[in-house]
Amino acid sequence: MRFPVWRVGVFIAAAVWPLFWLYEALMNSLGPDPGKVLVDRLGLGTLILLLITLS
């Protein structure tokens, strides 16, 4: 592995945010349409993760 610490950091970042979004969905803090909010955040998170891994 060339950058093992970087890979672990990216993995942790990828795993933490969906868990936080799931917690928000369970606590009903995403508004009247939680599915739309979760899909929007998943798309944004995927874009950010892609940009981080390509940098």
mmCIF file of the N, C-alpha and C atoms, coordinates in Angstrom:
data_MODEL
# 
_entry.id   MODEL 
# 
loop_
_atom_site.group_PDB 
_atom_site.id 
_atom_site.type_symbol 
_atom_site.label_atom_id 
_atom_site.label_alt_id 
_atom_site.label_comp_id 
_atom_site.label_asym_id 
_atom_site.label_entity_id 
_atom_site.label_seq_id 
_atom_site.pdbx_PDB_ins_code 
_atom_site.Cartn_x 
_atom_site.Cartn_y 
_atom_site.Cartn_z 
_atom_site.occupancy 
_atom_site.B_iso_or_equiv 
_atom_site.pdbx_formal_charge 
_atom_site.auth_seq_id 
_atom_site.auth_comp_id 
_atom_site.auth_asym_id 
_atom_site.auth_atom_id 
_atom_site.pdbx_PDB_model_num 
ATOM 1   N N  . MET A 1 1  ? 0.840   -1.183 0.000  1.00 0.00 ? 1  MET A N  1 
ATOM 2   C CA . MET A 1 1  ? 0.000   0.000  0.000  1.00 0.00 ? 1  MET A CA 1 
ATOM 3   C C  . MET A 1 1  ? 0.879   1.238  0.000  1.00 0.00 ? 1  MET A C  1 
ATOM 4   N N  . ARG A 1 2  ? 0.459   2.168  -0.788 1.00 0.00 ? 2  ARG A N  1 
ATOM 5   C CA . ARG A 1 2  ? 1.246   3.372  -0.885 1.00 0.00 ? 2  ARG A CA 1 
ATOM 6   C C  . ARG A 1 2  ? 0.944   4.361  0.244  1.00 0.00 ? 2  ARG A C  1 
ATOM 7   N N  . PHE A 1 3  ? -0.326  4.559  0.528  1.00 0.00 ? 3  PHE A N  1 
ATOM 8   C CA . PHE A 1 3  ? -0.747  5.487  1.584  1.00 0.00 ? 3  PHE A CA 1 
ATOM 9   C C  . PHE A 1 3  ? -1.774  4.805  2.489  1.00 0.00 ? 3  PHE A C  1 
ATOM 10  N N  . PRO A 1 4  ? -1.339  3.950  3.401  1.00 0.00 ? 4  PRO A N  1 
ATOM 11  C CA . PRO A 1 4  ? -2.318  3.207  4.210  1.00 0.00 ? 4  PRO A CA 1 
ATOM 12  C C  . PRO A 1 4  ? -3.137  4.097  5.144  1.00 0.00 ? 4  PRO A C  1 
ATOM 13  N N  . VAL A 1 5  ? -2.546  5.139  5.683  1.00 0.00 ? 5  VAL A N  1 
ATOM 14  C CA . VAL A 1 5  ? -3.285  6.022  6.597  1.00 0.00 ? 5  VAL A CA 1 
ATOM 15  C C  . VAL A 1 5  ? -4.375  6.769  5.839  1.00 0.00 ? 5  VAL A C  1 
ATOM 16  N N  . TRP A 1 6  ? -4.071  7.198  4.623  1.00 0.00 ? 6  TRP A N  1 
ATOM 17  C CA . TRP A 1 6  ? -5.051  7.904  3.798  1.00 0.00 ? 6  TRP A CA 1 
ATOM 18  C C  . TRP A 1 6  ? -6.233  6.993  3.472  1.00 0.00 ? 6  TRP A C  1 
ATOM 19  N N  . ARG A 1 7  ? -5.949  5.743  3.136  1.00 0.00 ? 7  ARG A N  1 
ATOM 20  C CA . ARG A 1 7  ? -7.013  4.797  2.794  1.00 0.00 ? 7  ARG A CA 1 
ATOM 21  C C  . ARG A 1 7  ? -7.905  4.514  3.997  1.00 0.00 ? 7  ARG A C  1 
ATOM 22  N N  . VAL A 1 8  ? -7.318  4.389  5.165  1.00 0.00 ? 8  VAL A N  1 
ATOM 23  C CA . VAL A 1 8  ? -8.116  4.166  6.374  1.00 0.00 ? 8  VAL A CA 1 
ATOM 24  C C  . VAL A 1 8  ? -8.981  5.393  6.658  1.00 0.00 ? 8  VAL A C  1 
ATOM 25  N N  . GLY A 1 9  ? -8.415  6.574  6.475  1.00 0.00 ? 9  GLY A N  1 
ATOM 26  C CA . GLY A 1 9  ? -9.177  7.806  6.695  1.00 0.00 ? 9  GLY A CA 1 
ATOM 27  C C  . GLY A 1 9  ? -10.352 7.936  5.744  1.00 0.00 ? 9  GLY A C  1 
ATOM 28  N N  . VAL A 1 10 ? -10.154 7.598  4.493  1.00 0.00 ? 10 VAL A N  1 
ATOM 29  C CA . VAL A 1 10 ? -11.244 7.657  3.512  1.00 0.00 ? 10 VAL A CA 1 
ATOM 30  C C  . VAL A 1 10 ? -12.319 6.625  3.855  1.00 0.00 ? 10 VAL A C  1 
ATOM 31  N N  . PHE A 1 11 ? -11.901 5.440  4.268  1.00 0.00 ? 11 PHE A N  1 
ATOM 32  C CA . PHE A 1 11 ? -12.874 4.417  4.653  1.00 0.00 ? 11 PHE A CA 1 
ATOM 33  C C  . PHE A 1 11 ? -13.707 4.863  5.851  1.00 0.00 ? 11 PHE A C  1 
ATOM 34  N N  . ILE A 1 12 ? -13.068 5.441  6.840  1.00 0.00 ? 12 ILE A N  1 
ATOM 35  C CA . ILE A 1 12 ? -13.802 5.915  8.022  1.00 0.00 ? 12 ILE A CA 1 
ATOM 36  C C  . ILE A 1 12 ? -14.757 7.045  7.642  1.00 0.00 ? 12 ILE A C  1 
ATOM 37  N N  . ALA A 1 13 ? -14.297 7.962  6.797  1.00 0.00 ? 13 ALA A N  1 
ATOM 38  C CA . ALA A 1 13 ? -15.164 9.058  6.352  1.00 0.00 ? 13 ALA A CA 1 
ATOM 39  C C  . ALA A 1 13 ? -16.361 8.526  5.569  1.00 0.00 ? 13 ALA A C  1 
ATOM 40  N N  . ALA A 1 14 ? -16.139 7.484  4.777  1.00 0.00 ? 14 ALA A N  1 
ATOM 41  C CA . ALA A 1 14 ? -17.233 6.910  3.992  1.00 0.00 ? 14 ALA A CA 1 
ATOM 42  C C  . ALA A 1 14 ? -18.217 6.161  4.881  1.00 0.00 ? 14 ALA A C  1 
ATOM 43  N N  . ALA A 1 15 ? -17.773 5.631  5.992  1.00 0.00 ? 15 ALA A N  1 
ATOM 44  C CA . ALA A 1 15 ? -18.648 4.844  6.856  1.00 0.00 ? 15 ALA A CA 1 
ATOM 45  C C  . ALA A 1 15 ? -19.400 5.693  7.879  1.00 0.00 ? 15 ALA A C  1 
ATOM 46  N N  . VAL A 1 16 ? -18.825 6.818  8.294  1.00 0.00 ? 16 VAL A N  1 
ATOM 47  C CA . VAL A 1 16 ? -19.426 7.611  9.370  1.00 0.00 ? 16 VAL A CA 1 
ATOM 48  C C  . VAL A 1 16 ? -20.647 8.394  8.892  1.00 0.00 ? 16 VAL A C  1 
ATOM 49  N N  . TRP A 1 17 ? -20.578 9.037  7.739  1.00 0.00 ? 17 TRP A N  1 
ATOM 50  C CA . TRP A 1 17 ? -21.673 9.905  7.310  1.00 0.00 ? 17 TRP A CA 1 
ATOM 51  C C  . TRP A 1 17 ? -22.980 9.173  7.091  1.00 0.00 ? 17 TRP A C  1 
ATOM 52  N N  . PRO A 1 18 ? -23.005 8.017  6.411  1.00 0.00 ? 18 PRO A N  1 
ATOM 53  C CA . PRO A 1 18 ? -24.294 7.322  6.279  1.00 0.00 ? 18 PRO A CA 1 
ATOM 54  C C  . PRO A 1 18 ? -24.894 6.896  7.621  1.00 0.00 ? 18 PRO A C  1 
ATOM 55  N N  . LEU A 1 19 ? -24.056 6.561  8.585  1.00 0.00 ? 19 LEU A N  1 
ATOM 56  C CA . LEU A 1 19 ? -24.580 6.221  9.907  1.00 0.00 ? 19 LEU A CA 1 
ATOM 57  C C  . LEU A 1 19 ? -25.215 7.435  10.570 1.00 0.00 ? 19 LEU A C  1 
ATOM 58  N N  . PHE A 1 20 ? -24.596 8.592  10.405 1.00 0.00 ? 20 PHE A N  1 
ATOM 59  C CA . PHE A 1 20 ? -25.159 9.827  10.951 1.00 0.00 ? 20 PHE A CA 1 
ATOM 60  C C  . PHE A 1 20 ? -26.481 10.160 10.274 1.00 0.00 ? 20 PHE A C  1 
ATOM 61  N N  . TRP A 1 21 ? -26.572 9.979  8.948  1.00 0.00 ? 21 TRP A N  1 
ATOM 62  C CA . TRP A 1 21 ? -27.814 10.256 8.228  1.00 0.00 ? 21 TRP A CA 1 
ATOM 63  C C  . TRP A 1 21 ? -28.910 9.292  8.653  1.00 0.00 ? 21 TRP A C  1 
ATOM 64  N N  . LEU A 1 22 ? -28.551 8.043  8.887  1.00 0.00 ? 22 LEU A N  1 
ATOM 65  C CA . LEU A 1 22 ? -29.529 7.067  9.360  1.00 0.00 ? 22 LEU A CA 1 
ATOM 66  C C  . LEU A 1 22 ? -30.046 7.456  10.748 1.00 0.00 ? 22 LEU A C  1 
ATOM 67  N N  . TYR A 1 23 ? -29.150 7.921  11.600 1.00 0.00 ? 23 TYR A N  1 
ATOM 68  C CA . TYR A 1 23 ? -29.563 8.390  12.933 1.00 0.00 ? 23 TYR A CA 1 
ATOM 69  C C  . TYR A 1 23 ? -30.539 9.555  12.805 1.00 0.00 ? 23 TYR A C  1 
ATOM 70  N N  . GLU A 1 24 ? -30.237 10.505 11.921 1.00 0.00 ? 24 GLU A N  1 
ATOM 71  C CA . GLU A 1 24 ? -31.147 11.638 11.724 1.00 0.00 ? 24 GLU A CA 1 
ATOM 72  C C  . GLU A 1 24 ? -32.504 11.167 11.206 1.00 0.00 ? 24 GLU A C  1 
ATOM 73  N N  . ALA A 1 25 ? -32.504 10.179 10.327 1.00 0.00 ? 25 ALA A N  1 
ATOM 74  C CA . ALA A 1 25 ? -33.775 9.664  9.807  1.00 0.00 ? 25 ALA A CA 1 
ATOM 75  C C  . ALA A 1 25 ? -34.584 8.996  10.913 1.00 0.00 ? 25 ALA A C  1 
ATOM 76  N N  . LEU A 1 26 ? -33.911 8.259  11.783 1.00 0.00 ? 26 LEU A N  1 
ATOM 77  C CA . LEU A 1 26 ? -34.616 7.595  12.887 1.00 0.00 ? 26 LEU A CA 1 
ATOM 78  C C  . LEU A 1 26 ? -35.163 8.588  13.902 1.00 0.00 ? 26 LEU A C  1 
ATOM 79  N N  . MET A 1 27 ? -34.513 9.736  14.052 1.00 0.00 ? 27 MET A N  1 
ATOM 80  C CA . MET A 1 27 ? -34.963 10.746 14.996 1.00 0.00 ? 27 MET A CA 1 
ATOM 81  C C  . MET A 1 27 ? -35.956 11.735 14.366 1.00 0.00 ? 27 MET A C  1 
ATOM 82  N N  . ASN A 1 28 ? -36.365 11.475 13.129 1.00 0.00 ? 28 ASN A N  1 
ATOM 83  C CA . ASN A 1 28 ? -37.341 12.311 12.414 1.00 0.00 ? 28 ASN A CA 1 
ATOM 84  C C  . ASN A 1 28 ? -36.900 13.767 12.293 1.00 0.00 ? 28 ASN A C  1 
ATOM 85  N N  . SER A 1 29 ? -35.619 14.013 12.068 1.00 0.00 ? 29 SER A N  1 
ATOM 86  C CA . SER A 1 29 ? -35.150 15.388 11.925 1.00 0.00 ? 29 SER A CA 1 
ATOM 87  C C  . SER A 1 29 ? -34.840 15.741 10.472 1.00 0.00 ? 29 SER A C  1 
ATOM 88  N N  . LEU A 1 30 ? -35.347 14.955 9.526  1.00 0.00 ? 30 LEU A N  1 
ATOM 89  C CA . LEU A 1 30 ? -35.080 15.224 8.112  1.00 0.00 ? 30 LEU A CA 1 
ATOM 90  C C  . LEU A 1 30 ? -36.248 15.889 7.406  1.00 0.00 ? 30 LEU A C  1 
ATOM 91  N N  . GLY A 1 31 ? -37.270 16.222 8.127  1.00 0.00 ? 31 GLY A N  1 
ATOM 92  C CA . GLY A 1 31 ? -38.403 16.906 7.526  1.00 0.00 ? 31 GLY A CA 1 
ATOM 93  C C  . GLY A 1 31 ? -39.491 15.945 7.081  1.00 0.00 ? 31 GLY A C  1 
ATOM 94  N N  . PRO A 1 32 ? -40.459 16.471 6.300  1.00 0.00 ? 32 PRO A N  1 
ATOM 95  C CA . PRO A 1 32 ? -41.602 15.648 5.920  1.00 0.00 ? 32 PRO A CA 1 
ATOM 96  C C  . PRO A 1 32 ? -41.286 14.568 4.884  1.00 0.00 ? 32 PRO A C  1 
ATOM 97  N N  . ASP A 1 33 ? -40.200 14.722 4.123  1.00 0.00 ? 33 ASP A N  1 
ATOM 98  C CA . ASP A 1 33 ? -39.849 13.742 3.091  1.00 0.00 ? 33 ASP A CA 1 
ATOM 99  C C  . ASP A 1 33 ? -38.407 13.263 3.309  1.00 0.00 ? 33 ASP A C  1 
ATOM 100 N N  . PRO A 1 34 ? -38.191 12.358 4.262  1.00 0.00 ? 34 PRO A N  1 
ATOM 101 C CA . PRO A 1 34 ? -36.815 11.945 4.574  1.00 0.00 ? 34 PRO A CA 1 
ATOM 102 C C  . PRO A 1 34 ? -36.142 11.173 3.447  1.00 0.00 ? 34 PRO A C  1 
ATOM 103 N N  . GLY A 1 35 ? -36.910 10.499 2.624  1.00 0.00 ? 35 GLY A N  1 
ATOM 104 C CA . GLY A 1 35 ? -36.311 9.749  1.515  1.00 0.00 ? 35 GLY A CA 1 
ATOM 105 C C  . GLY A 1 35 ? -35.611 10.666 0.528  1.00 0.00 ? 35 GLY A C  1 
ATOM 106 N N  . LYS A 1 36 ? -36.231 11.787 0.207  1.00 0.00 ? 36 LYS A N  1 
ATOM 107 C CA . LYS A 1 36 ? -35.634 12.746 -0.723 1.00 0.00 ? 36 LYS A CA 1 
ATOM 108 C C  . LYS A 1 36 ? -34.348 13.335 -0.134 1.00 0.00 ? 36 LYS A C  1 
ATOM 109 N N  . VAL A 1 37 ? -34.376 13.664 1.128  1.00 0.00 ? 37 VAL A N  1 
ATOM 110 C CA . VAL A 1 37 ? -33.193 14.229 1.784  1.00 0.00 ? 37 VAL A CA 1 
ATOM 111 C C  . VAL A 1 37 ? -32.056 13.214 1.807  1.00 0.00 ? 37 VAL A C  1 
ATOM 112 N N  . LEU A 1 38 ? -32.370 11.954 2.119  1.00 0.00 ? 38 LEU A N  1 
ATOM 113 C CA . LEU A 1 38 ? -31.344 10.922 2.163  1.00 0.00 ? 38 LEU A CA 1 
ATOM 114 C C  . LEU A 1 38 ? -30.740 10.668 0.788  1.00 0.00 ? 38 LEU A C  1 
ATOM 115 N N  . VAL A 1 39 ? -31.562 10.674 -0.266 1.00 0.00 ? 39 VAL A N  1 
ATOM 116 C CA . VAL A 1 39 ? -31.040 10.480 -1.626 1.00 0.00 ? 39 VAL A CA 1 
ATOM 117 C C  . VAL A 1 39 ? -30.154 11.648 -2.028 1.00 0.00 ? 39 VAL A C  1 
ATOM 118 N N  . ASP A 1 40 ? -30.560 12.873 -1.696 1.00 0.00 ? 40 ASP A N  1 
ATOM 119 C CA . ASP A 1 40 ? -29.732 14.044 -2.006 1.00 0.00 ? 40 ASP A CA 1 
ATOM 120 C C  . ASP A 1 40 ? -28.389 13.983 -1.282 1.00 0.00 ? 40 ASP A C  1 
ATOM 121 N N  . ARG A 1 41 ? -28.428 13.630 0.001  1.00 0.00 ? 41 ARG A N  1 
ATOM 122 C CA . ARG A 1 41 ? -27.186 13.557 0.772  1.00 0.00 ? 41 ARG A CA 1 
ATOM 123 C C  . ARG A 1 41 ? -26.303 12.405 0.321  1.00 0.00 ? 41 ARG A C  1 
ATOM 124 N N  . LEU A 1 42 ? -26.908 11.299 -0.095 1.00 0.00 ? 42 LEU A N  1 
ATOM 125 C CA . LEU A 1 42 ? -26.125 10.172 -0.599 1.00 0.00 ? 42 LEU A CA 1 
ATOM 126 C C  . LEU A 1 42 ? -25.408 10.554 -1.891 1.00 0.00 ? 42 LEU A C  1 
ATOM 127 N N  . GLY A 1 43 ? -26.083 11.271 -2.761 1.00 0.00 ? 43 GLY A N  1 
ATOM 128 C CA . GLY A 1 43 ? -25.451 11.734 -3.998 1.00 0.00 ? 43 GLY A CA 1 
ATOM 129 C C  . GLY A 1 43 ? -24.318 12.706 -3.718 1.00 0.00 ? 43 GLY A C  1 
ATOM 130 N N  . LEU A 1 44 ? -24.533 13.632 -2.806 1.00 0.00 ? 44 LEU A N  1 
ATOM 131 C CA . LEU A 1 44 ? -23.483 14.580 -2.448 1.00 0.00 ? 44 LEU A CA 1 
ATOM 132 C C  . LEU A 1 44 ? -22.306 13.869 -1.795 1.00 0.00 ? 44 LEU A C  1 
ATOM 133 N N  . GLY A 1 45 ? -22.591 12.920 -0.915 1.00 0.00 ? 45 GLY A N  1 
ATOM 134 C CA . GLY A 1 45 ? -21.521 12.163 -0.273 1.00 0.00 ? 45 GLY A CA 1 
ATOM 135 C C  . GLY A 1 45 ? -20.723 11.343 -1.268 1.00 0.00 ? 45 GLY A C  1 
ATOM 136 N N  . THR A 1 46 ? -21.402 10.778 -2.257 1.00 0.00 ? 46 THR A N  1 
ATOM 137 C CA . THR A 1 46 ? -20.708 10.016 -3.298 1.00 0.00 ? 46 THR A CA 1 
ATOM 138 C C  . THR A 1 46 ? -19.801 10.922 -4.107 1.00 0.00 ? 46 THR A C  1 
ATOM 139 N N  . LEU A 1 47 ? -20.273 12.095 -4.452 1.00 0.00 ? 47 LEU A N  1 
ATOM 140 C CA . LEU A 1 47 ? -19.447 13.047 -5.196 1.00 0.00 ? 47 LEU A CA 1 
ATOM 141 C C  . LEU A 1 47 ? -18.225 13.463 -4.394 1.00 0.00 ? 47 LEU A C  1 
ATOM 142 N N  . ILE A 1 48 ? -18.405 13.766 -3.126 1.00 0.00 ? 48 ILE A N  1 
ATOM 143 C CA . ILE A 1 48 ? -17.279 14.168 -2.282 1.00 0.00 ? 48 ILE A CA 1 
ATOM 144 C C  . ILE A 1 48 ? -16.275 13.033 -2.128 1.00 0.00 ? 48 ILE A C  1 
ATOM 145 N N  . LEU A 1 49 ? -16.771 11.818 -1.915 1.00 0.00 ? 49 LEU A N  1 
ATOM 146 C CA . LEU A 1 49 ? -15.881 10.669 -1.793 1.00 0.00 ? 49 LEU A CA 1 
ATOM 147 C C  . LEU A 1 49 ? -15.112 10.438 -3.086 1.00 0.00 ? 49 LEU A C  1 
ATOM 148 N N  . LEU A 1 50 ? -15.758 10.601 -4.227 1.00 0.00 ? 50 LEU A N  1 
ATOM 149 C CA . LEU A 1 50 ? -15.075 10.457 -5.509 1.00 0.00 ? 50 LEU A CA 1 
ATOM 150 C C  . LEU A 1 50 ? -13.976 11.496 -5.666 1.00 0.00 ? 50 LEU A C  1 
ATOM 151 N N  . LEU A 1 51 ? -14.278 12.740 -5.304 1.00 0.00 ? 51 LEU A N  1 
ATOM 152 C CA . LEU A 1 51 ? -13.265 13.793 -5.422 1.00 0.00 ? 51 LEU A CA 1 
ATOM 153 C C  . LEU A 1 51 ? -12.101 13.573 -4.464 1.00 0.00 ? 51 LEU A C  1 
ATOM 154 N N  . ILE A 1 52 ? -12.382 13.070 -3.261 1.00 0.00 ? 52 ILE A N  1 
ATOM 155 C CA . ILE A 1 52 ? -11.311 12.798 -2.301 1.00 0.00 ? 52 ILE A CA 1 
ATOM 156 C C  . ILE A 1 52 ? -10.404 11.688 -2.806 1.00 0.00 ? 52 ILE A C  1 
ATOM 157 N N  . THR A 1 53 ? -10.988 10.634 -3.348 1.00 0.00 ? 53 THR A N  1 
ATOM 158 C CA . THR A 1 53 ? -10.167 9.504  -3.781 1.00 0.00 ? 53 THR A CA 1 
ATOM 159 C C  . THR A 1 53 ? -9.401  9.814  -5.056 1.00 0.00 ? 53 THR A C  1 
ATOM 160 N N  . LEU A 1 54 ? -9.882  10.736 -5.870 1.00 0.00 ? 54 LEU A N  1 
ATOM 161 C CA . LEU A 1 54 ? -9.168  11.084 -7.099 1.00 0.00 ? 54 LEU A CA 1 
ATOM 162 C C  . LEU A 1 54 ? -8.092  12.141 -6.878 1.00 0.00 ? 54 LEU A C  1 
ATOM 163 N N  . SER A 1 55 ? -8.101  12.792 -5.738 1.00 0.00 ? 55 SER A N  1 
ATOM 164 C CA . SER A 1 55 ? -7.101  13.844 -5.494 1.00 0.00 ? 55 SER A CA 1 
ATOM 165 C C  . SER A 1 55 ? -5.755  13.282 -5.122 1.00 0.00 ? 55 SER A C  1 
# 
